[in-house]
């Protein structure tokens, strides 16, 4: 078997966004026992991690997905691998989850790294970037700037806070929806043509969010999954929110279930997406000879485990008087907010 690496690229949906369990108690409660939770990373709940379980240890699955980032990072990181002197196409499979519009990457000289600018267009005319609410935190503005969501240092945060106005002014002067879609279409065409020219083995697991790709059906449609990985989140209701219902997030700052009200794909979605990709690459590149090394968990198994975890947690609260008193204090504090 010549394939050694499966390289996964995309947005938060590939990195494992939504599973910031080291920050939110609700996620720790809900998904206890479903994954080790041994490090502050998204890896354990991402679909690339589940794909690693399906393919076993004969090849390495690498996750290059990053929360908030878009297609330009995909181009850049893919180019870095393909253009290494020792790169051998037959040893690699590339998987691409393309992003929606509204994500622009910049090199930041002071930080000596790439930052991502996320923005939204005016819903009235579909062209202008929305006006800002200047009193809102940087990460949740209609135009935000980030280096590494959840992992930025205080110095990096301060630097980006100071620079946000400059980026905001630049984007509003240079960006429209029409031009963004046109540029995205051209860049995707050139990127995919670059992959074809270099005889790269690749699969598109989430199609580009643009409708102006030249000759798409003829040249690139066969590279896509029959059904995008995003379909299950929408049609089969497999988000973190769906998995953890009926628990909701309170408005208080210290809600113990904060974090589970999230519309990223849940753990069962990651497993189903990985199995879908495994079956596709198996038939596409291995002629169905790649052994499946993991059975995977079903949606019901994940849901039942989460329900059991919450029930066990509620029971432990009722039995532990000290825990209950502390919980009531927090509840009283929340009721006053």
URQUI-V405623 format. One record per pair of residues at least 24 apart in sequence whose ideal C-beta (glycine too) atoms are under 7 Angstrom apart, sorted by the first residue. I is the first residue (numbers start at 0). J is the second residue. Records with the same first field share a line. If there is no record, write none. Layout:
# URQUI-V405623
I: J  J
This chain:
# URQUI-V405623
0: 57
1: 89  90
2: 58  90  92  284
3: 58  59  90
4: 58  59  61  90  91
5: 50  54  58  60  92  94
6: 61  63  80  91  93  94
7: 47  60  61  62  63  64  94
8: 63  64  73  76  77  93  94  95  96
9: 64  95  96  205
10: 64  68  69  96  98
11: 66  67  263
12: 96  263  264
13: 45  46  47  62  64  96
14: 41  45  62  64  65  66
15: 41  42  44  45
16: 41  66  263
17: 239  261  263
18: 44
19: 149  258
22: 258
23: 257  258
24: 255
25: 246  255  256  257  258  259
26: 258  259
28: 308  309  312
29: 243  259  305  308  309
30: 266  305
31: 308
32: 304  308
33: 266  301  304
44: 266  269
45: 269
46: 228  269  272  273
49: 269  270  273
50: 273  276  277
52: 292  293
53: 273  274  277  291  292  293
54: 277  289  292
55: 290  292
64: 96
66: 148
67: 115  117  145  148
68: 102  104  115
69: 98  102  104  115
70: 97  98  183  186  187
71: 104
72: 104  113
74: 186  190
81: 197  199
88: 197  198  199  200
91: 200
92: 200  201  280  284
93: 199  200  201
94: 202  204  276
95: 201  203  204
96: 204  205  228
97: 205  206  207  208
99: 208
100: 179  180  183  208
103: 170
109: 158
110: 146  155  158
112: 146
114: 144  145  146  159
115: 145
116: 142  144  166  170
117: 143
118: 142  170
120: 176
125: 176
126: 175  176  177
128: 170  171  174
131: 167
137: 163
142: 167  170
180: 209  211
181: 211
183: 209
184: 209  211  212
187: 212
188: 212  213
191: 219
200: 284
202: 279  280  283
204: 228  276
205: 229
224: 275  279
228: 272  275
231: 268  271  272
232: 264  268
237: 264  265  267  268  271  298
238: 262  263  264  265
239: 263  265
241: 265
242: 266  267  301  302  305
243: 305
246: 309
249: 333
250: 336
251: 333  336
252: 336
253: 329  332  333
254: 333
266: 301
267: 296  298  301
270: 295  296
